[in-house]
């Protein structure tokens, strides 16, 4: 039986509250946070809470009072506030200032391939790659992915990142964002990338960090130890939504994209996002790395479970003449308990290619991950 996302456990009582993009509610919350919270006794869900930072100290008072009552009476306490927001930077800032040690974080991702295929079984993978995981683009076919994602990027970049982080060079940041999207699924060499962008390496690191905190991208660190000097230590960069990366790269139609050299790295990004969304949605205590030697041997993804088991996966967009992929000799020396390579393919069915190589379509990746012990 699949576990529910922890954020939604005991979600049913949270029926009252409001979205603070409603101007009247936001004004009340900003001017008189105590009165606002009196109108909505816990449990309460408040959306876009970053628009009313005055609520955070008031919530802290209520939470601390409830903790004292719990200690005095010996009763358990359940979560009383669900706070959601689209501006990760402001949300993170306010929680750290007022609710440190009192809050747990959960990510609400865009849709995974598994979720989209479950709702729309006939939709092709190339459509998911092009559109990304935005629900509106599947429930309303009349929406143009180009227009929708352009509008999203314009509002999100200008409002959520540029203004919140105090970035003064908006044009430079927009150019940096487009160039970063062109490198999704590849090694991120800061100095070379900075030269291409016309900015300093320290600025590149700062801006990548902002995008990572905003959940646009993820820096995937390589697996290495002090005993494995032959392994690279340079991270890879991945956009967590393929649709955003496609749009930032400038593609307006699917076919030219699928025929381009960018198709492979974008598919690899889609596979990585599927792994990340699964881990978050199921609350798995897993870590993900990639494995690459200085000689060029590479495995795209290593999943390390809580028990220390290692699962090796490689993204393969082409299903033409798919061949078994043996585990590299050095890898088998380091991880002797890992017996097979899993090739995550663009299409097809699950197929045993050899004793140590299994092909799994990206649409069935979640089902495969479900089979891995905790």
N, C-alpha and C positions, 0 to 999 in steps of 0.2 A: 504494500500500500504506500502510495507516495505521500510524503509529508507536505503539509501546507506551509506556505511562506510564513515565517515567524511574525512578520508585520501584521498579517491578517488573522492570527490566532486570537480568539476572543474579540473579534472585530465587531460582531453583531451589536453589542451595547452602544457602540459609538455612532449613534444615529443623529445626534444634535451637534450643532457647530456651524461653521460657515467658511466661505472662501473670502479671503481678505482682498481679492481684487474687486469685491463689492465696495464701492466708495463709502457708503454709509457705515457698514460694519468696520471698515478700516479706520474711519475717522473716530468712531467710538473707541476702538481698541487703542488708538494712538493717544487720544486725549484723556481717557479714563479707563485704563486697563483693568482696574479692580471692578468697576461697574460692568464692563464687558464680560468678565468671567463670572460675575454674579448671574448674568442672564443665561449662561450655559454651564450649569453645574457639571462637574466630571461624572462619568467619562465623556470626553469631548474630542472631536476631530476638528482641527483648524488648518485650513489649506492656505498656502501663500503667506505663511506667518512672518516671513522676512519683511513684509511691508509694515509690520507693527512691532518694532523692536522693543517697545515699552512693555509688551506682554511677557517677555522672558523673565525679568526680575519678579514679576507678579506670580508667574507660574512656579518659580523657584520657592517663593514663600509657601505656596500651597503644598508643593511636594515635600518640603522640609517639615511642615506641620503634620502631614500624613505619616512621615517617617517616625516622628516623635510619638504619634498615637500608636503606631505599630509596635514600637519598643515598649510603650507603657502597657499595652493590652496583650501583647504577644500574638496578635493576629497577623495574617499574611496581607500583603498589599499587591494589588494588580495594577497594571499600567492605567493611568487615568487620563493621559493626554496623548493623542496622535498628532504630531506636528509635521506637516508636509510643505514643501516649497520647491519652486523651479529654479531659484537662484542659490546654488550650492555654496557659493562664496560667502554670501551674507548669512545664510543659515548656519554655516560652519562657524562663522565669527561670533554670532550671538549665542549659540549653544556653548561654545568654549568659554565665553565670558560669564554666562549666568547659570548654565546647567551642567557644568563639568562634573562628572561623577554621578550624574543623575539621569543620563539619557543613554539610550542604545540606538545605534544607527542601522537603518535598513535601506537598501537601494531598490528603487522601483524602476526597472529597466524598460527600454523599448521592447517590443515583442521579439521573441526568439523565433527561429525557423520552425521549431517544433510547435509552438503555439499558433503560428500563422498557418502551417500545413494542417493542423488539427481543425481549424475553422474553415479553411479553404483548401481542401485536399488536392484540387486540380491546378492550383497555382504553380507555375514553374519556378525553379530556383533562380533563374536569371531575373525574373520579376522581383523576387525578394532581394536579390543582390542590388538591383537598381533602386528600389523603393526604400529599402531599410525596414526598420521595425515600427513604423509610425501607424497606429491603428486607423487614423482617418484615411490614409491612402489605400486601405483595403475595404473599409465600410462604405466609402464614397468613391466609386470608380471614376466619377466625373472630374475629380481633383487631379490637377497636373502635378506629378512629383517634382518637376523642375520649379514650378511656381511656389508650391507648398514649402519645399526645402529652402528655396531662396528667402522666402519670408521668415522662416524659422531662424535661419542663420543670421539674417539681418537684425531681427529683434533680439535674439539670444546673444550674439556677439556684441552688439552695441549696448544692450541694457545689462545683461548678466555678467559679462566679462570685462569689456572695455571700461564701462563706468564704475562698476563695483571695485575693480582692481586699480582704478586710477591710471589706466594706460593713456598716455598722451599721443602717441604716434599710432593713430588708428589705421592709417593706410599701410604702415609697415606691418602692423599686426595682421591685417587682412591678407597681405602678401605672404607673410610667414605661415598663416593658417593654410593657405592654398598649397604652398610648397610642402608643408608637413603632410598634407593629405596625399600628395604624390609619392610620399615615402612610406605610407602605411604598409606594414608587413615586412619592413626592411630594417637593417641595422641603422641606428641613429648616431652618426659621428658628429658631435656638436660643433667642432671647429670648422669642418667642411660645410656643414649645413649653414652655419652662421655666415660664412663667406657668400653662399648662394643667396641668402636673404639680405645681405648688406647690413647686418647688425652684429653685435658682439656675442661671443659664446655665452657669457653670463646672462645676457638677455634671453637667449634661446632657452637656457635651462629654466629661467624664471617663468617664461611664457608656457613652456611645456608643462611645468608644475601647475600653473593656473588651469590649463586645459585638463590636466589629470584630476585636480581637485573638483573641477566642474563636471567630471565624468564624460568628457568628450573622448579622451584617449587614455591609453594605458601603456606604461613602459614595462615591457616584459624583460626581466633580468635573466641572464644566462645561468645555467647550473655550472658551478665550479667549486673546487676546494683548493686548499693550499697544495694538495698532492697532485692536482691535475693542471699543470702549467701549460699543457697543450690546448686547453680550452679557452675560447674567447671570453672577454669580460665586458664587451660592448653591448648595451641593451638594444632591444628592438622596439619599434613604436607601432601601436595598433589603434586605429579608430574603432570605437565600440559600436558604431552604427555604420554599416556599409553604405547606406543611402547618403549620409552626410559626406563621407569620403568621396563617393561618386560625384556628388554635386560640386564639392570644392575642387575636384579635378576638372570640372567643366563639361562632363559628358551630358548630352541632351537626349541621346538615343541608346538603346541597348546593344544593337548589333556592332556598331563601331567599337564600343567598349569591349565586348566579348572577343573581338579580333585583335585587341591591342595587348602590348606587354603588361599593362596594368591589371588585366583580368586575373592573373594568378595571385598577385599580392592581395587584391581585393577579396578574392575567395578565401585566402588564408585568414584575412581579417574577419570574414564572416564566421569561419570555423572557430577562431579564437573567441569571438563575442559569444558564440553559442556555448562554449565551455564556461566562460565567466558568468553568463546569465544562469546557467544551470547551477553552478556552485552557490551563487547568491540566492537564487530562488529556493533551493533545497536546504540552505544553511549548512553546507558541507564544509568541514574543516580541512580543506585541501589547498595546496599551493601549486602554482603553475610556473614553469620555467621553459626555456628552450636550451638545446644542447648543440654546440658547434665547436669543431676543432679548428685550429689555425690552418690546417690543411684543407678545410672546406667541407668536411663531413658534417652533416647537420640533421637533427631531428627537430621538427617544428615545435612540438609541445611535449613537455614532461609533466604529467600530473602526479604529484606526490601526496598520497592520502595521509590521514591522521595516524594510521598504523605504520607508515613508512613505505608502503608498497609504491612502486613506480610504474606508471602506464605511459607508453611511448606512442604518440600520434603524429602523423604527417599529413598535411593537406595536399590533395592531388586533384586539381581541377579537371584534367583530361582523363576521360574514361576509355580512350582509345588504346587498345592493346595494353591494358593494365597488367603490370608485371609484379611479382613478389618483390618486396623490398627487404633485404636482410638487415638485421641489426648490425651496426658497425662493430668491428672487433674491439676497439677501445671501450665502447659503450657496454658491451657484454662483460668486459673485464670489471668495469666499475659497478654495473648492476646485474650480477649473475642471476638474480631471481626473476628478472624481467624476461619472459620467454617469447613475446611476440611484438611485432610492430603492427599498429592499427593505421591503415590508410583511410583517411576521411575523404570520400569522393564527392564529386559534384552531383552525380546521379547514380542510377543503377540500384542493385539490391545488395544486402549483406552477403559477402562471398568469402569463403575460405580459399585464399590463393596458394598457401603453403602451410606447412606445420607451424611456422613462426610468423605468418603474415595474414592479417584479416582485413578485408575491405568493408567499410561501413559508409553508406551515403550520409551526407550532412543532415538530411531530413530524419534519419534514424539515429543520430548521434546521442540524443538525450536518452533514448531507450538503451543504448549501449552503456552510457554512463550510469544509468540506474542499476546495472548489473554489477558494478564495482562495489565491493564491500566498503563499509564506512572506514 
